[in-house]
Structure formats: C-alpha cells, structure tokens
Amino acid sequence: MSIVAQQVQPAADIASLFFAALVIIIILLYSIRIVREYERAIIFRLGRLRGAKGPGVVIVIPIIDRATILDLRVRAVDVTRQRIITKDNVEVSVDAVVYYRVQDPIKAIVAVENYHFAVTMLAQTVLRDVIGKSELDDLLMRREEINKELQRILDELTDPWGIKVTAVTIKEVVLPETMIRAMARQAEAERWRRAKIIEAEGERQAAQILAEAAKLYAEKPAALRLRELHTLGEIAKEKNLVIFYPLSIGEGAAIGIATGLVGSRVEKKQR
C-alpha cells in the first residue's frame, strides 16, 4: 500500500502544478492589456480612478480593476438632417458633419456618460440655433463663416468633457421647390438687368464717339467728303444696285464710284 501511495503522490503533485499553472495563465490573460499607440486605458481600482495608461502593455488586476479603452483618433459625426426655419422665415433642411477627437481621456470618461452620443446631440442643437439666427442669403454665401462659428461654439461646450472639435462642415442645404423657382426667376431678372445696362453703356460710348467724329468732320470738311466716297464704295459692292445721291459731291465722282467699282447703275437726283 505504501508503494501505491508513493506513486499516487507525484501524480497528484503534477496535477496540482498543472492546475496552478492554468490558473496563472488565465489570470495573466485577463490581466495583460495591449494598448495601441492611438489608444489610452482608463483604470478604475475598486471604483477609484487610477489614471490613464498606455500605449503599450498595461497590467490590470482581475476583479479589482476595471479598464476602459478610449480611441484618441479623429471621429466623424454625421448630423441628422435638420429642418430649420431661418431668420427670414424660410424653411430649409441642413446636413452637417462634425469632426472631433478625445483630448483628455479622463474627462471623457468621468465628466460625461457617453461622450459620442453627447457630442451628436449637442451638434444637432447648436446647428439649429446657429442656422435659425442666419438669413438664407448668409447661409448660401457665407457658409465658411457659419462653419467656423459652429466649430467655435461646439468646441467651447465640449471642452469640459475633454473633447476637441477640429472642424464642422455644412454638407448640404436643401431648399423648398417654390424657393428654388423664385431664386431662378431672380437670377434671370438680374441677368436681364445686366444685359440692359451693358447695352445702354454701349449706346452711350457709341454716341460719345460719334459726337467726337462729328466734331472732327465739322472742322475738316475734306475728311467728311472722303468718308462719303468710302461709304459709296462700300454700298456699290452689291451688284445690280441703284444709288441715289445728290450732285453736291460732284457728278464725275459719284458716277466714277458707282460704275467704276462694280458696274452698277447710278441715278442722280438733283435737289
């Protein structure tokens, strides 16, 4: 019996060692946490904050410690489309995107229950407030300034949570169909107005140039006579054309211009 007992004793010792090693391995598996470069582990020991650990290997005591891993990278929040009435009583639907990151992981865990949900809800509220204080023209033309205003307000409100809002962008502004048609008519009227102004400006410049030319012709009658001859030459280029012109410029000159260039018939009418 003693020999059997001696043989059973080493087997029991081996089983105990195996069990102890298994327990140690399980404890180590639950104790060792690998924290990546862009993460931090917030450790609570018996309910008390022990601080932020990482990156690298972090030891957590099972049952006693509780670890929460936070991602420090920039996250994008797609703000749900909001139907907002602007300052000038126009209903619009606005989509926006908020970019933020966790700046202080301890505040993000201790100061707010769910920082991602809180940022999303706050972004919707701030978006409605800022757009509601803006007119439609400002929303369409000063979008960059409104984005900066949204970022500033959100950054101030989320700073106690350890959150840094890096950017806010208005993705899309949807207008009512009636407003789109009204804006199209307004744009068309504006283009017609510009066309009329350009046409009137052209007439003014042409009149000014003609007045200067008339003054020059009055001072130099020979220049006016050369202009008359040149005009007759341009008219006589059309074949089978009858030209009626006073004899003031000279009978020979009129006939020479009208018949010599294109062989047209010239009828002279005396006044």
Stockholm file with secondary structure:
# STOCKHOLM 1.0

chainA/1-271         MSIVAQQVQPAADIASLFFAALVIIIILLYSIRIVREYERAIIFRLGRLRGAKGPGVVIVIPIIDRATILDLRVRAVDVTRQRIITKDNVEVSVDAVVYYRVQDPIKAIVAVENYHFAVTMLAQTVLRDVIGKSELDDLLMRREEINKELQRILDELTDPWGIKVTAVTIKEVVLPETMIRAMARQAEAERWRRAKIIEAEGERQAAQILAEAAKLYAEKPAALRLRELHTLGEIAKEKNLVIFYPLSIGEGAAIGIATGLVGSRVEKKQR
#=GR chainA/1-271 SS CHHHHHHHHHHHHHHHHHHHHHHHHHHHHHHEEEECTTEEEEEEETTEEEEEECSEEEECCTTTEEEEEEECSCEEEEEEEEEEECTTSCEEEEEEEEEEEESCHHHHHHTCSCHHHHHHHHHHHHHHHHHHTSCHHHHHHCHHHHHHHHHHHHHHHHGGGTEEEEEEEEEEEECCHHHHHHHHHHHHHHHHHHHHHHHHHHHHHHHHHHHHHHHHHHHCHHHHHHHHHHHHHHHTTSSSCCEEECGGGCHHHHHHHHHHTTCCCEEECCC
#=GC SS_cons         CHHHHHHHHHHHHHHHHHHHHHHHHHHHHHHEEEECTTEEEEEEETTEEEEEECSEEEECCTTTEEEEEEECSCEEEEEEEEEEECTTSCEEEEEEEEEEEESCHHHHHHTCSCHHHHHHHHHHHHHHHHHHTSCHHHHHHCHHHHHHHHHHHHHHHHGGGTEEEEEEEEEEEECCHHHHHHHHHHHHHHHHHHHHHHHHHHHHHHHHHHHHHHHHHHHCHHHHHHHHHHHHHHHTTSSSCCEEECGGGCHHHHHHHHHHTTCCCEEECCC
//
